[in-house]
Amino acid sequence: MAMTAAMRHLFAELPLENRYPLPPREMTEEILQASDRNLPILAVLSHFGYGAAAGVIFTFLPRTGIFTGATYGVCVCVGRQLSWLDPKP
């Protein structure tokens, strides 16, 4: 939820020529080939579904060292940006 709020706020601050669909929408459009009518709701569902799945995975990880919920959350966000899930080459 925090990442969504930050993305929406920062997106609004971008100059018009630098605005493009946010990653959840791009991923949903690329992966599901969704129609324009269904795309907004599917993008929201896939975004929060990804976060929920990451949360479930976290419950199975050992709690050792500096690997806390906050560090895991950052790793998930950064990992998504650098991963195969990003549809841009």
N, C-alpha and C positions, 0 to 999 in steps of 0.2 A: 504494500500500500504506500509506503514511504517513497519507493522508487517511482511509482506511478505519479504521485503528487509532484515530485521533483521534475520528472520528465515533462509533465504538463506545464508547470510554471516556467521552466527554462525554454521550452518550445515557444511559448508566447513571447519570449524576449528576443528570439532570433529575427534577423532581418528577413523580409519576405522571400528574397532570392535564395536563402539558405534553408527554407522550410520544406520538408518532405514528410511523408507518412512516418509515424513513430514505429520503432521495431516490432511491437506486437501486431500492428496492422500489416506491416510488410510481410512478416512471417506467415500470418494467417492467409493473406492473399496468395503468397507463393506456394505454401504447402497444401492448402485446402482448395485452391482455385475457386474461392467463394465469389458469389455475385455481389455487386455493389449494394444491393438491398440488405443482404445478410451479413456483410462484412463488419460493420461496427459492433454488433452484438457478439459475433464469433471472435473478433479480436479481443474483446474484453474477457470473454470466457476462456480463451486460450491463454491469455496473459495471467489471469488469476489461477487457472489450472496448472500452469507451469510453476507458479509460486507455491501452490498447495503441494504439488508433487515434490518440489525441493524441500518443503517442510517435513513431509513424511520421511524422506531419505535422511534428513537430519536426526530424526528420532532414533535411527539405528546406528548412528556414528558414536564412537567412544568420546567421552568428555575428558580430554586430556590436554594439558598445556594451554596454549593460547587459542585453541580452536573452540571459540564460543559461538553463540548464536549470531552475534554481530559480525564476527570474522567470516563465518559461514555465509551469511547474507551477502557480504561484499564479494566473496569468492563466486557465489552463484551469479551475481549481476555481471561481474567482470568476465567470468567464464562464458556466459551467454553471449557477451559482446564479441568475444574472440573465437567462439566455437563454430562448429559446422551448422548450428541452427541459424546463423545469420545468412539470409539469402543473397546478400551482395557478395560478389567475388572479391 
